[in-house]
Amino acid sequence: MILGSLAKPPLCGPSVCPKESQLTTPSRRANCRATQSALCFFAALLSFPAAAQGPATTAVTNPSAHSIAVANIDPSVKPGDDFYRYANGAWLARTEIPEDRAGIGVFSILADRSSKNVAAIIEEEAKSSAPPGSNARKIADLYNAYMDEGAIEARGLKPLEPHLAEIAAIHNRHDLAIALGRTLRADVDLLNNAVFSTPNLFGLWIAPGFSDSDHYVPYLLQGGLQMPSRAYYLDESQPMKDLRVQYVAHVAAMFRYAGFDDSQARANHVIDLERAIAETHISLADIEDIAKANNLWTRSDFAGKAPGLDWDAYFEGAGLSQQQQFMVWTPTALAGESALVASTPIDAWKDWLAYHLIEAYADVLPRALAQEDFSFFSTVMSGIRQQRSRWQLGVNLVNAELGDAVGEIYAQKYFSAEAKAQAQAMVANLIAAYHKRIDALAWLAPSTRAEAQAKLDTLYVGIGYPETWKDYSAYEVRPDDAFGNSWRASIWKYQTQIARIGKSVDRHEWSMTPQTVNAVNLPLQNALNFPAAILQPPFFDPDRPAAVNYGAIGAVIGHEISHTFDAEGSAFDSKGRVRNWWTPDDHAHFEQQAEKLEKQYDAYEPFPGIHVNGKQTIDENIADLGGVAAAYDGYRASLHGAEAPAQDGFNGDQQFFIAYAQNWASKSREAAMRRQVLTDGHSPGQYRADIVRNSDAWYAAFAVKPGETLYLAPDDRVRIW
């Protein structure tokens, strides 16, 4: 993905993750909290109307200029010392972060535009006389039910009561296992959208198999935490200790607002249990290691390899009693959490279940719960000072629950056939550039080169919108039941996913909606998605010079193609199977270059003592490296031997690299940046811009010399693809 958590994860721009405020079922909220990768990170920053941002955001890139944003450049900064600030320094100096955001960035323009367009679609559908059960009626009813705050307040806690009663009725470990199984949701996405966390005990992902990529199989992942990652529970730095104190107070408040007695004691139970769960978890860097994730367990393996939990009862509760095989992504964590089910008092687990239920649906419960949820997860954890307008939250909710229903209308209204054809042509140019680059790599053995070329030949590239749309006919939406709509959406999504197990894979299936400002690589399908919302100015403008288009959207396209060959993508062959298609020498060379890039990013230090994790971000950094290189080749090829015209005093190569760096113009609050560094597979934007220090053409374009901060000697520049 371009953005954090954009998929593979996408590159990193704004995803349409509904949380940094409250508006999701447990899985969707967890996705945003856990994967603050550029995607969810930028979603929090970006999905607001332009009016909320003021003129500063529109100045990030002025689409009417059909060029780079010259006004954003700070000529007092040497490109070789800090290329990011050179390209964006003037914008950084004049831009303030709006009160209702954790940050702001160039992706805001498109996210704001997409949000406004979706709001217009919802308004049209709400005014229509669409028949009951139609997608149009469901869009209107879902939005209107959420907007009716009076009805939500009037119902109070009644929607929770039957679910809390089920928890209260747990009397033994068998009951507990069934109850835990009933919380399982298909709420993680381990290779596409980079969703690595769930507040439920375990996460489920239904995807093509590692060895049988023609059929869908179930993958199980560690879970159980409300805060984004294990570091939030175990890190002994003072900021983390302070945050944990506030978390205890928050959990107690949620119990209190939900009418529980002994709220402090219950909060202590939850915190102690979540800390114990965190101690069983593996790191994000280890989660991204495919070799460690390739563990096929039969049902009989669970009792022996992960004793403690009554697995038969758990799978009964999850509706998976007949499933005999699972891929276990995090076996040590599953074993550790299973042991905790047996060793931790049942009452502590009941408090944990109750709190997680309340937290998951706070947005459709009385205002006191929704506000408390926002105060901790948005203000304390991300620095957001003001809640978004209710209508904006409603738009996010509709996108989350009926994304394809909205997306089908969005694609028809806002993405022309001409735009699709132009984007397809650029993708073809980038793939051709990759073919040439792979042919020219002397370090690749013929067999490895042949498989790499086969991956490109069989790569499916979806442009704008999917070929088929999701069927929402089984999802019941009522115009007067906000809580029930969210509850039924969660169940419907889960049942839809588990029904796919064992069925043939649709290699053209999308994992994003057309209105999502992002892009994604799907390694098990050997496919890419480029939604309509990102294929617009400021990323793509048919009236701009090729240098600017290739530096902006071309690098995004190249980034996603590069994921096919990054540290993770290279584990998959042309059919999406996990297979070692590398010779030992090729693999050694790749690892050597990847390690050089890891060390390059390990050195970046956004805060004293807080460094970027080069291993955690290696796939995205490799994709940035390859994306820029391929986009540059595509741009030069598009000139057919001529020189690009100069514009605003910049030659073509300078325009290309500045356009790339201006993709990453962003400002974020300290809490949000710290969270990104800890939990995201994407590096912060300023360091993504600096990937250009590995490009020989960048040195020539800006006369970068030894002694300047970003200068790397030719042998120290990382060259992979």
Number of C-alpha atoms within 10 A of each C-alpha: 36 31 37 36 40 37 32 32 34 37 34 37 36 35 35 31 31 28 24 28 27 26 26 30 27 25 22 24 25 27 27 30 31 28 31 33 39 32 36 33 37 34 36 30 31 32 31 26 19 20 9 15 22 14 11 17 26 17 18 29 27 17 20 11 12 18 22 32 22 23 15 22 21 20 14 10 15 16 24 23 17 18 28 27 26 21 31 26 20 18 26 19 11 11 19 16 20 17 15 22 30 29 26 28 27 25 30 28 27 29 29 20 19 25 24 18 17 23 20 14 20 24 15 12 19 19 11 12 9 14 10 12 15 12 21 23 22 28 26 23 24 27 25 21 22 28 18 16 17 12 16 23 14 11 15 15 16 12 18 18 11 10 13 16 11 13 22 14 12 18 12 11 17 16 19 25 25 22 22 24 23 17 21 24 24 23 28 27 24 23 23 25 29 29 31 28 31 32 30 27 21 25 26 27 24 24 24 26 22 23 13 15 19 21 18 23 23 21 26 21 25 31 27 22 28 24 21 26 24 22 19 22 22 15 11 11 10 9 11 15 15 11 16 17 10 15 20 18 16 19 23 23 20 23 22 17 17 22 11 14 12 11 20 18 13 24 25 17 20 25 21 17 22 20 17 18 23 25 16 21 25 16 15 20 16 15 19 23 15 18 13 13 19 18 16 14 15 13 16 12 13 21 15 10 14 19 19 20 25 20 21 19 21 23 20 16 20 21 16 14 14 9 15 10 15 19 22 23 26 23 24 16 22 26 20 20 27 24 16 19 21 16 11 14 14 17 16 19 20 24 22 23 24 24 21 22 20 24 25 25 25 26 26 31 25 20 17 16 22 20 16 19 24 23 20 19 22 27 22 16 23 26 22 29 16 16 19 18 12 13 14 18 24 21 25 26 25 25 23 20 24 22 23 25 21 24 25 18 15 23 21 11 11 16 18 12 11 10 19 16 12 15 23 17 12 21 22 14 20 26 23 17 22 26 18 14 16 18 15 12 13 9 15 20 14 12 12 18 21 14 15 23 19 15 21 19 13 13 22 17 17 19 21 27 25 22 10 11 15 13 12 20 11 12 20 14 26 19 17 17 21 26 23 18 22 24 18 16 22 22 18 16 17 19 15 15 19 21 11 16 17 17 12 12 20 12 18 18 18 24 19 25 29 30 31 27 36 38 36 35 34 29 27 25 26 25 24 30 29 30 26 27 26 25 24 18 21 30 27 23 21 14 13 18 20 24 31 27 28 32 31 29 26 29 33 31 29 28 31 31 28 29 31 29 23 25 21 19 24 22 21 23 22 23 19 25 20 22 14 13 19 20 13 11 12 16 17 12 14 20 14 14 17 23 16 16 25 21 15 16 24 17 13 17 14 16 11 6 6 14 16 27 23 25 21 26 25 25 27 31 29 25 30 28 28 27 26 29 27 30 32 25 19 27 27 20 15 16 13 8 8 9 11 17 15 14 13 10 10 15 15 21 24 22 30 28 28 28 28 31 26 31 28 24 25 25 22 23 16 16 17 25 22 20 23 26 22 25 29 34 36 36 27 26 21 21 21 22 26 22 23 23 21 23 19 14 16 19 18 12 17 15 10 20 15 10 10 13 15 20 17 20 11 11 8 13 19 21 19 21 19
